[in-house]
Amino acid sequence: MAGIEYASLYSDPADYPQLLERFGLASLKKSFVSKLSGGERQKLSVVLALIGKPEIVFLDELTTGLDVVARREVWRTLKQHKEQELTIFLTTHYMEEAEALCDRVCIIRSGKKVAEGSIEETIAASGQRNLEEAYLFFMGEGV
């Protein structure tokens, strides 16, 4: 519209239509958030986290509420951003997700760090076969 100036919180925001497309939300562009499913809302929260082209992003329980296909789509997109040097801090209880997305993990038990390192280092330090078993070991749950 002529004569109207638009402002942005970011000096160089990401192309939001492209982000919506990447996360499978383009067709819902004009939908009210209250009408979105839980998984769609979760994906929208990731889009909103990425729109400012951050160098670091904190994501808490990223794929809670997503079906398997949506989870993999989110993983694929975050891996692409990671390859473009986005640092991702991810809180998750899903060890498959940690293995898919993380270079390093930190396992916290009762507010204290009990393990930290690469996936391989963490598994080796536990003496277990995989990250899920290592997590259970460090949490004192046994296998």
N, C-alpha and C positions, 0 to 999 in steps of 0.2 A: 504494500500500500504506500502510495506516495506521501511523503511528509512524516511518516512514522519511523522512528528510530527503534531498532531492536537492540537490546542489551543481552549480554551473556555473562554467566559467572566465570567463564573460562575465556582466555584470550584466543585460544585455538582449539575449540572443541572437536571431538571426533565426529565423524559423519554418522549422526544417529540413525538415519534410515538404513545405512549399511549395517550398523550394529543390530538393529531390529531384525533385519534380514538374516544375519548370521545366527541369531538366537531363535529364529522361527517365529518372530512376533510381528513381522511386517503387516500381516493381514489384520492385526489387532490394533493398529496404530491409533485409531479413533475410539477405541473402547475405553470405558471407565475402568480404573484399576479394580474397583469393587466387583466388577463382572468377570475378572480374570480368575482362572483356576489357581490353586496353590502353586503348582509348578510354573505356570506362566508368570505369576508374581515373583517367584524366586529368580527366574531368568531375567525379568525386568530389573530386579535389584542389581544383577551383575551388569546389565547394560548401563544403568545409572552410575555404577561404580567406575565404569570404563569411559564414560562420555568426556571426562576432563583430561583424557590421555595421561593418566598418572604414571609415575615411575614405579610406585609401590601401591599395592592394593591389599586390603585386609578383607578376607571373606570368611564368614562364620557359618559352618554347617551348610556349605554351598549347595549341595544337591538334595537336601531334605525336601521331600515332597515331589521329586522329579521321577518320572518313569525311566526305564532303562535307556530308551532311545534318547530322551531329552538329556539325561545325565551324560551320555557319550557325546552328544552335540556340544554341551557346555565344556566338557573336557577338551574336545578337539579345538574349540575356539580359544580356550585359555592356553593351551599348548602353543597355538599360533602367536598369541600375545607374548607368551614367555620367550619364544624364539626371537621376538622383537625387543627383548631385554626388559620386559615388565617383571618386576619382582612381586611374587604373590605370597602372602602369609595366609595360610589356610588352616582353619580349625575344622577337624573332622574326626568322627569316630569310625569312619569307613576306611580300613587299611588298603583296600583295593584302590580307592580314590587317592590316598596318599602315595601309593606306589606309582599310579598313573601320572600324577601331577608334580610331585615334590622331588627336589634334588636332595634335600635334607629334611629330617624329622626331629622333633623334640617331643618326648613323651613326658607328660606331667601327671604326677600322682599326688593327691592331697595337697596341691599347690606347690609341689617341689619337683624340679626337673630330675627324672630318674634315668633318662637316656637321651643322647643327642648325637647325630651324625648322619651320614648318608644312609640310604636304605640298607645297603650291604653291610655297613659298619654296625648298624643297629641290630640287624639279624645276627651277625657274628657275635656281638657282645652278649646276646641273650643265649646263644647256643641252640637256638631254635631253627626251624626249616623255612619259615616265611615271616613276613611282617606282622600278620595277624597273631601268630603264635608268640612272636617277640613282644608284641603289645600286651598280650595276656600275661606273659612271664613278668614283664616289668610292672604290671598292675597288681601282681601277686595273686593272680587268678589261677595259675597253673594251666596246664594244657591237657 
